[in-house]
């Protein structure tokens, strides 16, 4: 990874090992006094320090043999090998479409020709390239990844043929299987499961992580759950309310879900853990453990299809002053995720995860919604084997517009579940890895600190973002994206994107480019009419 | 209009007449050298000055008797009168849903409880309330607004009954009708038209504006075209290429469209002119005239329904790294707009207006699109009388996702044409009026300047935004919204929204506890120096301010 962006500013220093940027962080505090709001702006001076050396990254997937696991592994292999394959419409090249960092751009500023210069998002800071990720993982099914890719029915057959030799020798490690947490219909796949006590299984997962680290030679390991949705876990005092109790419950064999066991094993190994499913893996004890150990955790539930668009459309409607009053979402899918979700308890996890996505936007607008008012919101998921991984999302948004009018949007979205989720898996691990190399020192403080263990900047990729206590929960897509972009810009000492274009919109701004000059005059004419309300000087 | 927001900062001064804010505007210049991009940030210090007094505003609509004209007038009346009416589902209150300023909110910052404080967008700066707008206008149909409201079939019947006494006394002034510019099928409505030469008709429009201003007692008039879509006008050297030639062509009766005649009359009267339809009203001569006279113009074509969502969805897809490869938009509608658009030349204007809306987003992503590559984009509009004002938009977005996969979004959108356009009409005139009270002075300059005559900040409400030469054309919805919000924040000396929430993202908080100090807004003024260090000094604002306040 070579850096091809250089910031020309005395406040940004490039050392051999770091980019050090002085940054002014602006906030405002608001105080209400009767009808009057007093807004007090303030500025905190921060120093951002970003490690320039990009390590060799290993990613361990829980559910490696599932549709997401095989697809993301295959996509990285195909990109690394530069594969092309024939389809009926022509030759197709491997790509990372759908990845925020690999396939979307950010605007850096204006070039000498006055045009905006857009660069790949990944180029803002030194980041891992996904081609360099080494994958490993666990699965309750022992199927090798070549066969599992075939079982997934996601990738073109001609691509599968080219990939099979590279995939077939990859075999998932034995995983933790506690039948009561996932649907009974998964029993048939569970032929690769760990034995022994809960504590022994956690030890085995830790040993697996150590083994992978040593045998593959990676510098850093991140663990990500892309396995089955589990049922929600009861929050019980004495069991999972504190780190200590959780560790004790694992020793004594209490109610701890497999995903929490993986999280605990990862945290104890110092590996960031990301939860791509909706269940409450991060019980309070698991969060406390992560904070104690200074390890990043993030989740929950990949925001890939229907919910992603919902976090765009509802934000759009409410931000335009239109009042969504009913949101109804029907889904059907035919992959193993759909089969597992056909069980009521697992569906319930998904339903909870999907239900809160509009709350922040609704709460932000007290003109449209009185306190406590919410749109009707209904989510249905059905298992329809025939459609396979090609998930269908059918949404109806009914909104109240001016004077009692109604706006109805009906949407049919063919989502291709795993092809949308795979680039998000990559974005999650790449951003997590980057965050591990960033630290911040507030002026007056002697020490640098890293991000909070609950890595809220990953909200963009999550349906039900986990945030530190007291932090605002943001689901709105473009705000989440702006958050990532502006924090990465801060690492370069660049101020937030303002989208103002003042230099183009204000006349006669000297030194701002001679917009008015193109009309061949230099001063406002004197006989302008008062009626326009314009004035100068 | 009372201001209920107070900025507690020595860089913001409230005088009796103005809000004066010192502002650091950040830009970056990028230079490419082989594979390396060098980014040079810079800061311009600006002073924003906003007049606090909100004038009495009159709005003159061209096409006042049309569906938009009657609906927006009725909505303002109903809100002003606080009307309620029965529907089968209960009592309905008048509202301004769909208006950016009246019904959407912006975040000011966290309150003492740490929760975000969201306020109505309109409260950021002193703005005209739509209830206080006085309407007038022209129409080629002489029908009074009560009957025209009935003809429009937009509002609930029980509301119409309550409004009729207030609407029936409103009659549009005679308008300019040049048959070749609109569809032949409009001839039946044209019973209220000006006679005489082109020059005489322009004089009459100017006289109408003066008459309205004097008789209504408004201090300021804004003119807005919400009439029929015209065919495009040929750009001809000697006719409409310069202000002088355009004025001469009007005198000699050359090819000048009615909408351009209205624009010229407005500009000559010093009234801002907004074009809500797709045609090229703003020929180069008209733009030059507006710039010469320092009058605001804005357009084109209300962005209300299908295109608005398109500017959200395509921005979303491309910003997520997904590649839209085909966008197909079918529309049918049964109002008079639809009838007029059923003629090929008028449809062509609409098609052009709708076709470029994704260009800025496509061009911003050279990873997905190689140079010159664009998604297929097809727009069909059909006239189906039965659906009336309840416009249907059916869109299919096909996108390429990872490894050759396909994502297909099909959308059916029942748009209620005039109910979506009316609040946008209000937003357009309210923002234009506000912009007339804002001026900016760069540090080192003696004089304040207003916005460029081509008021690009109104892009948010327009399908085909008109921008000053050389200015970037932005269609992406959320960027356009951020532009308005951040410029209005700048008028209060507030920095752009950053959405970072850094104070919640680090291991330990770093912000000072909620600050209760109130700075003296009048007595002290920060001294700012140039360059990036200026904002560094801003950064130590807390210390400096303490001293300043003591001093």
Interface residues (C-beta under 8 A of the other chain):
Chain A: X2 X4 X5 X6 X7 X8 X9 X10 X11 X22 X24 X25 X26 X27 X28 X29 X30 X31 X32 X35 X36 X37 X38 X39 X40 X41 X42 X43 X44 X45 X46 X71 X74 X75 X78 X87 X92 X94 X95 X96 X97 X98 X99 X100 X101 X102 X103 X104 X105 X107 X108 X109 X110 X111 X112 X114 X115 X116 X117 X118 X119 X120 X155 X156 X159 X308 X309 X312 X313 X316 X318 X319 X320 X321 X322 X323 X364 X365 X366 X367 X368 X400 X401 X402 X403 X404 X405 X406 X407 X408 X409 X410 X411 X412 X413 X414 X415 X416 X419 X420 X422 X423 X440 X442 X443 X445 X449 X450 X451 X452 X453 X456 X457 X467 X468 X470 X471 X472 X474 X477 X478 X479 X480 X481 X482 X483 X486 X487 X490 X492 X493 X494 X495 X496 X497 X498 X499 X500 X501 X502 X503 X504 X505 X506 X507 X508 X509 X510 X511 X512 X513 X515 X516 X518 X519 X521 X524 X525 X527 X528 X529 X530 X531 X532 X533 X534 X535 X536 X537
Chain B: X2 X4 X5 X6 X7 X8 X9 X25 X26 X27 X28 X29 X30 X31 X32 X35 X36 X37 X38 X39 X40 X41 X44 X46 X55 X71 X74 X75 X78 X87 X92 X94 X95 X96 X97 X98 X99 X100 X101 X102 X103 X104 X105 X107 X108 X109 X110 X111 X112 X114 X115 X116 X117 X118 X119 X120 X155 X156 X159 X213 X220 X221 X269 X270 X271 X272 X288 X291 X292 X293 X294 X295 X296 X308 X309 X312 X313 X316 X318 X319 X320 X321 X322 X323 X364 X365 X366 X367 X368 X400 X401 X402 X403 X404 X405 X406 X407 X408 X409 X410 X411 X412 X413 X414 X415 X416 X419 X420 X422 X423 X433 X436 X437 X439 X440 X442 X444 X445 X446 X447 X448 X449 X450 X451 X452 X453 X455 X456 X457 X467 X468 X469 X470 X471 X472 X474 X477 X478 X479 X480 X481 X482 X483 X486 X487 X490 X492 X493 X494 X495 X496 X497 X498 X499 X500 X501 X502 X503 X504 X505 X506 X507 X508 X510 X511 X512 X514 X515 X516 X517 X518 X532 X535 X536 X538 X539 X540 X541 X542
